[in-house]
């Protein structure tokens, strides 16, 4: 999101029409604002911030990451 040449991707976010999970690590300060921005632009998006993780929450806090993804998928199934 932060390294784009233009706003094409950001402008397309409101057109996303599928369930969307947005995940970031709490210690990844530069991306927390981008996460909030994406969450406001994608209708119905689920935002999850993982404590104790930086830019790679799936590697830094795998159990918390997997729990967030599992919970999201469980809600889709019900």
N, C-alpha and C positions, 0 to 999 in steps of 0.2 A: 504494500500500500504506500509506503513512504518513498520508494525509489522509482516512481513512475515518471515518465516524460510528460504526460498529460493527464487529464482527469477522466479518461475514457472508462477505466475500470470502476472508479468511484461513482461516476454518473450511471453506470449500469446496475449498481447494487439494488435500487428500488425495483428492478425488474425480476429479481430472484423470487421465484414462486414455489419453492420447495422448503421443507423444514431445514433450518440452518442452525448449526452449533458453532459458536465462536468461542475459542479458548485462547487465553494468554496467561503467562506467568505474572504474578504480582510484582516481581522484581524487574520485569521488562518494561520499565518506565516509558521509553519512546513509543511502545506499541499499545499502551493502555488507552491513550486518547484515540488512536485509530480503531481500537476495538469498540469503544463507545460510539464512535462515528458510524462504524459499520452496523452496530446494533440498532441505531436509530434509523438507518436507511433501509435495512432489510426487514420487511414486515414480519413480525412474529419470531424473529431470531431469538435464540437462547444464548445468553452470554454467561460464560463461566471463567472466573479468575482463580488460578491455582496458587495458593500460598506456598512460599518457599521455592518458587521456580522462576526462572528467567525466560530467555528466548526459546528454550526447548523444553517446555513442561512435560512433554511425552517422555523425554529422557531423564529429566531431573526429578520428576515426581510421577513415575509411571503408574503407581497404584491410584493416585488421585486423578490422573488423566483418564485412566481406564474406567474409573468409577463415574466420571462426568460423562464420558461417551456412552457407557452402559446405561446410565440413567436416562439420557437423551433417547437412546434407541428403545428403551422400555416404554417411554411415554409415546413414542411413535406407534408401537405395537398395540397399545391399549386404546 
